[in-house]
Amino acid sequence: MIAMVKAVFLDAGGVILDEGAEYEAWEGFIAQELRGLGIEVTAEDIRRTAMEYLRRLDQNAWLAALWHYLRLDIRRFREMKERFRAFQRELLSRREYRLRDGIRETIAELRRAGYILALAANQEERTGEFLRSAGVTEGFAWDLVSAEMGIGKPAPLFFRIILDAIGVQPSEVVMVGDRLDNDIFPARVLGMWTVRVLAGPYTEQVPPTQVHCPHRTVVHLHEIPEAIASLGGPKD
């Protein structure tokens, strides 16, 4: 075995939750706002432009897409950014959560394998409440999201808080996430093992350095346990 993995950190968006509807809503809103300014674009145009920035690991890909169409008009950009942020907040307040197909089965398999499970997610408090009430994080050693922790990814402290709370070393942990910038890179810098799930828009991200490259990559959730097992297994 390459390592002795004791714990698995699971991201929420892209791994546990299907957030596709939110991204589509963002793109539709931006396109509508731009059309109101006389700029003829579609939601698909916004998505293609945002994906171009995602490939370069832009942390604000949808804002970058907005600037793409408003270049040199910083005043209008700031106004539209505030409207977009307000729209995102309103959307989150009435968000209908959708679990990814197969995630409950995958988590159950990880439990049976004996791993310590922990949530490692940048999410608002309402999401943490949903995951707990839906029983998704039942038995997890850590089930708080970033808003409940007071800090989020990719800050190293975010991960260290969870590591300290459950009493494991970075080399004993596998971080499972969909983002190279928020999940894979910071986890590898800290010395954790990593599994990338190719899901949603962040599939477009391209690793700019070796440290952004995951140790394993999976397409389907049911592949996660086997990918983790290939890195090692929990001690008896």
Backbone hydrogen bonds, N-H to C=O, Kabsch-Sander energy under -0.5 kcal/mol:
donor,donor_aa,acceptor,acceptor_aa,energy
3,A,231,L,-1.7
5,V,3,A,-0.8
6,K,172,E,-2.8
7,A,172,E,-2.4
8,V,116,I,-2.9
9,F,174,V,-2.8
10,L,118,A,-2.8
11,D,176,V,-2.3
14,G,17,L,-2.4
15,V,12,A,-1.1
16,I,12,A,-2.1
17,L,12,A,-3.0
18,D,98,R,-3.2
19,E,17,L,-0.8
22,E,19,E,-0.7
23,Y,19,E,-1.6
24,E,20,G,-2.1
25,A,21,A,-2.0
26,W,22,E,-2.3
27,E,23,Y,-2.3
28,G,24,E,-2.3
29,F,25,A,-2.3
30,I,26,W,-2.6
31,A,27,E,-2.2
32,Q,28,G,-2.1
33,E,29,F,-2.5
34,L,30,I,-2.5
35,R,31,A,-2.3
36,G,32,Q,-1.6
37,L,33,E,-0.5
37,L,34,L,-1.3
38,G,35,R,-1.8
39,I,34,L,-2.4
40,E,38,G,-0.7
41,V,39,I,-1.2
46,I,42,T,-1.9
47,R,43,A,-2.3
48,R,44,E,-2.5
49,T,45,D,-2.3
50,A,46,I,-2.8
51,M,47,R,-2.5
52,E,48,R,-1.4
53,Y,49,T,-1.3
54,L,50,A,-2.3
55,R,51,M,-2.1
56,R,52,E,-0.5
56,R,53,Y,-0.6
57,L,54,L,-2.5
58,D,53,Y,-2.3
61,A,58,D,-0.8
64,A,60,N,-2.9
65,A,61,A,-1.8
66,L,62,W,-1.7
67,W,63,L,-2.6
68,H,64,A,-2.0
69,Y,65,A,-1.0
69,Y,66,L,-0.8
70,L,66,L,-0.8
70,L,67,W,-0.6
73,D,70,L,-2.4
74,I,72,L,-0.8
77,F,73,D,-2.2
78,R,74,I,-2.5
79,E,75,R,-2.0
80,M,76,R,-2.6
81,K,77,F,-2.7
82,E,78,R,-2.0
83,R,79,E,-1.7
84,F,80,M,-2.5
85,R,81,K,-2.7
86,A,82,E,-2.2
87,F,83,R,-2.2
88,Q,84,F,-2.5
89,R,85,R,-2.3
90,E,86,A,-2.3
91,L,87,F,-2.6
92,L,88,Q,-2.4
93,S,89,R,-1.7
94,R,90,E,-0.8
94,R,91,L,-0.8
95,R,92,L,-1.3
97,Y,95,R,-0.7
100,R,16,I,-2.6
103,I,100,R,-2.1
106,T,102,G,-2.1
107,I,103,I,-2.7
108,A,104,R,-2.3
109,E,105,E,-2.0
110,L,106,T,-2.0
111,R,107,I,-2.3
112,R,108,A,-2.3
113,A,109,E,-1.6
114,G,111,R,-1.6
115,Y,110,L,-1.7
116,I,6,K,-2.7
118,A,8,V,-2.2
119,L,142,W,-2.7
120,A,10,L,-2.8
123,Q,121,A,-1.0
127,T,124,E,-1.1
128,G,124,E,-1.3
129,E,125,E,-2.3
130,F,126,R,-2.1
131,L,127,T,-2.7
132,R,128,G,-1.9
133,S,129,E,-2.6
134,A,130,F,-2.5
135,G,132,R,-1.2
136,V,131,L,-1.5
137,T,131,L,-1.2
138,E,135,G,-1.1
140,F,137,T,-2.4
141,A,117,L,-2.9
142,W,117,L,-0.8
146,S,121,A,-2.3
147,A,123,Q,-1.9
148,E,145,V,-1.1
149,M,145,V,-1.1
149,M,146,S,-0.7
150,G,146,S,-2.0
151,I,146,S,-1.0
155,A,152,G,-1.4
158,F,155,A,-1.0
159,F,155,A,-0.9
160,R,156,P,-2.3
161,I,157,L,-2.5
162,I,158,F,-1.2
163,L,159,F,-2.7
164,D,160,R,-2.9
165,A,161,I,-2.1
166,I,162,I,-2.0
167,G,163,L,-1.2
168,V,163,L,-1.6
172,E,169,Q,-2.1
173,V,170,P,-1.8
174,V,7,A,-2.0
175,M,193,W,-3.1
176,V,9,F,-3.0
176,V,174,V,-0.6
177,G,175,M,-0.6
177,G,195,V,-2.0
183,D,179,R,-1.5
184,I,179,R,-2.1
185,F,180,L,-2.9
187,A,183,D,-1.4
188,R,184,I,-2.5
189,V,185,F,-2.4
190,L,186,P,-1.6
191,G,188,R,-1.0
192,M,187,A,-2.9
193,W,170,P,-0.5
193,W,173,V,-2.9
195,V,175,M,-2.7
196,R,216,R,-2.6
197,V,177,G,-2.4
198,L,196,R,-0.6
198,L,218,V,-2.8
199,A,197,V,-1.3
203,T,200,G,-1.6
204,E,201,P,-2.0
205,Q,202,Y,-1.3
206,V,55,R,-1.3
212,H,209,T,-1.0
213,C,210,Q,-1.5
215,H,194,T,-0.7
216,R,194,T,-1.3
218,V,196,R,-2.9
223,E,220,H,-1.8
224,I,221,L,-1.9
227,A,223,E,-2.2
228,I,224,I,-2.5
229,A,225,P,-2.7
230,S,226,E,-1.7
231,L,228,I,-1.7
232,G,228,I,-0.7
232,G,229,A,-0.8
